[in-house]
């Protein structure tokens, strides 16, 4: 498999963070950096766990444009990448643009 691009990792991380209800401390510079603070805190907690094999790979399908692993089981048809919208079938979509400057 290809390595996942840094941009795809950032977009995926921000999209995950946007699903969380995290604290925005008084005087904090912005919501995004408060969210990143929450992500870092969660990562520190997970990193404290003992080493183990992680079977997070949801499929062996992968976007050849950005390197993200694609949702869907072996029989599912994946039309486009959820991160960069690279086509994996005949559908046409414009690339997703987050309002954040990553």
N, C-alpha and C positions, 0 to 999 in steps of 0.2 A: 504494500500500500504506500501511497505518497504521503509525505508529511503534511499535516494541515497547516495552511498559511496563517501567519500571525494575524492578519486582518480578519480571517474567518474565526479564529479563536476569540478575538476581541468582540466581534459582533455577537457570537454565541454567548459569551460571558455577560455582556450588557443585556442581552435579551433575557437571560436567566435572572439577572439581578432585578430587572424590571418586574418580575413576577413576585418579588419579595416585599413584605411590609417591614421596612427597616427604619430605625430611628434616624432622624436628622437633627443632630445636636444644635442647640441655639448657637448662633454665630458661625456655623459651618459654612464654608464658601459656596457650596451648591449641592443639589440632590445627587448628582452623579458621583461626586467624590465621597459623599456620605454612604452611598451604596457600595462603592469600592471598598470603603472601610469595613462594611458589613461582610463583604465577600472575603476580604483578608482574614477577618476574625474567624469565619467559618473554616477557611483553609487551614489556619493554625490549629484549630481543634481537630480536624480530620488528620492532619499530619502527625498528631500525637498518637494515633492508633498504631498498633503493631503492623509490621509489613504483612502483606497478603496479596494474593492474586486478585485482580479486579477484572471481572468479566463484563465490562460496560459496553462492549461493542454490540450495537443493536443490529448490525448486519455487516456483510462484507462488501456491500455496495458503497461506492465512494464517488464524490464529485471530482472529476478530473480537472476542474478549473481551480477550485479552492482547497480541495483535500478533505472537506468535511465528510464524515460518515453519514450515509443517507438512511432515513427512516424507512421501514418496510421489511417485511419478511421475504423469504425467498420467492414467493409467488406474487408479491405485490409489484405493480408497475409504478415506478417513480418517475414523475414527469419533469421535475426541476429541483434544483438544490434550494433548500429553504434559506440559505445564507446569501449566495450570490446569484441565484436564479439561473445558473447555467442550465441549458437545456439537456435533458436526458431522454427526450421523446420529441414529438412534433409540436408541442405547445410553445407559444412565444410569449415571453414576459420580459418586462424591463427589470434590471437589477434593483434590488432593494437598497434604499438609501436611508440610513439612520440619520436623525437630526444631529446626532453627536458627531463631532469631528474626531475620528479615530485615525 
